[in-house]
Amino acid sequence: MPRSRSELLKQQDKEYIWHPFTQMKDWEHDEPLIIDSGSGIYLKDIDGNVYIDGVSSLWVNIHGHRHPLIDQAVKKQIDQMAHSTLLGLSNTPAVQLAERLVTITPKGLKKVFYSDNGSTAVEIAIKMAYQYWQNTGQTKKTGLVHLANSYHGDTLGSVSVGGIDLFHKVYRGLIFKTITLKGHGWDAVNDLEQLLKKKSSAIAGLVVEPLVQGAAGMLMWPDGALQKMRQLTQKHDVFLIADEVATGFGRTGKMFACQHEGVTPDLLCIAKGITGGYLPLAATLTTQRIYDGFVFDHKQQKTFFHGHTYTGNPLACAAALANLDVFKKERTLTRLAPKIKFLSRKLKTFYDLPLVVDVRQKGFMVGIELKGAWDERIGAKVCQTVRKYGVILRPLGNVVVLMPPLSITLDELDFLLMATYRAIEETDA
Ligand SMILES: *Cc1c(COP(=O)(O)O)cnc(C)c1O
């Protein structure tokens, strides 16, 4: 019989919850860490222990937990209404947010289609790209191209354009055929050029994670590669789908990764940071051209037949509006620049650790790659060790990921790095 509330919750977790991306055999053996509250960059568990949220609650938190402005906006909205549908109706925060999103995203994106997570934002982009060509009479343009090691979410359409064997291999029998660009960086860009020269009449779109392939282990793309892919897709009239689910909302140092290279994609997918980490919300933004490819007499049946029940949820949109307000009010991106520099400088010292193979960083996205066979679970071990310093991290295989909220201070960042350094050092021993 469990005695305390804490023990009861831990027992019930094991009894009732099946955790995502988790080998439950391991989970059942370990002590679950149950979070009860959060404040700023900190999370507190049910036993009262406090931790730095070193991966922003899986890459979503921007300005910290319980930010007064976002809290207030959600509370204000809940006094208005929690939910009403966008199917056949509209709602105030959804309209206001759409206008703001068009303003802050790369120039040329004009229309906002809402959904509630990153996977669906990508599915929607894929379906729009595909259907556009069907609707406009170029019915052979059906192929989808994606990068090696890509990750675009876990629903089957997104898995179809996924390239991480560990996650995707088991579902190969369920998904549609795509074209994978082998290789990385300029090799992949050259392959794309050859492919488009020969086959663009059969290709609907290219899906990319701009600048950083997050789930692959923070793989960085060379400067200019995105821009080149934009030029090539433009030249051959193939849609560029930019999945900024991870890179969006300041993560790379600019609001969107595409803005580092002056790129406007045809479709932009955003989610994770959109509500500052408060509520599930996503959006797929697109150009006037693609939108116009769906505007026909209803009898022609060229409507975009897609919509999720909670699309444009007012509470989530209110949180997202407040998230953008905080960016402005606190000059988040300006204040981020010196933190990024500090991070780069400190990360160099990690090469002193024998276990470290590579350190990759773009803005506030960091991957520290460690030696060891994948089944040694070295990343997981480091993340377990770092907890005793009061830090929560989650690895990607052998890669220790650092992705703190953008609101972290220099001192807190210093502590996070020191704790991570020590945890790697100790795991080495
Ligand atoms: C997390 C992620 C997704 C999936 O988002 P969910 O909200 O988990 O469905 C898609 N693309 C990228 C690049 C991501 O990092």
Ligand as a Chemical Component Dictionary entry (heavy atoms), coordinates in Angstrom:
data_LIG
# 
_chem_comp.id                   LIG 
_chem_comp.type                 NON-POLYMER 
_chem_comp.pdbx_formal_charge   0 
_chem_comp.three_letter_code    LIG 
# 
loop_
_chem_comp_atom.comp_id 
_chem_comp_atom.atom_id 
_chem_comp_atom.alt_atom_id 
_chem_comp_atom.type_symbol 
_chem_comp_atom.charge 
_chem_comp_atom.model_Cartn_x 
_chem_comp_atom.model_Cartn_y 
_chem_comp_atom.model_Cartn_z 
_chem_comp_atom.pdbx_ordinal 
LIG C1 C1 C 0 8.553  17.872 -32.959 1  
LIG C2 C2 C 0 8.614  17.982 -34.432 2  
LIG C3 C3 C 0 7.532  17.607 -35.248 3  
LIG C4 C4 C 0 6.290  16.943 -34.676 4  
LIG O1 O1 O 0 5.582  17.781 -33.863 5  
LIG P1 P1 P 0 4.479  17.145 -32.855 6  
LIG O2 O2 O 0 3.834  18.336 -32.251 7  
LIG O3 O3 O 0 5.251  16.314 -31.885 8  
LIG O4 O4 O 0 3.562  16.344 -33.688 9  
LIG C5 C5 C 0 7.634  17.817 -36.604 10 
LIG N1 N1 N 0 8.730  18.361 -37.155 11 
LIG C6 C6 C 0 9.796  18.727 -36.414 12 
LIG C7 C7 C 0 10.960 19.354 -37.092 13 
LIG C8 C8 C 0 9.778  18.539 -35.039 14 
LIG O5 O5 O 0 10.845 18.868 -34.302 15 
# 
loop_
_chem_comp_bond.comp_id 
_chem_comp_bond.atom_id_1 
_chem_comp_bond.atom_id_2 
_chem_comp_bond.value_order 
_chem_comp_bond.pdbx_ordinal 
LIG C1 C2 SING 1  
LIG C2 C3 SING 2  
LIG C2 C8 DOUB 3  
LIG C3 C4 SING 4  
LIG C3 C5 DOUB 5  
LIG C4 O1 SING 6  
LIG O1 P1 SING 7  
LIG P1 O2 DOUB 8  
LIG P1 O3 SING 9  
LIG P1 O4 SING 10 
LIG C5 N1 SING 11 
LIG N1 C6 DOUB 12 
LIG C6 C7 SING 13 
LIG C6 C8 SING 14 
LIG C8 O5 SING 15 
# 
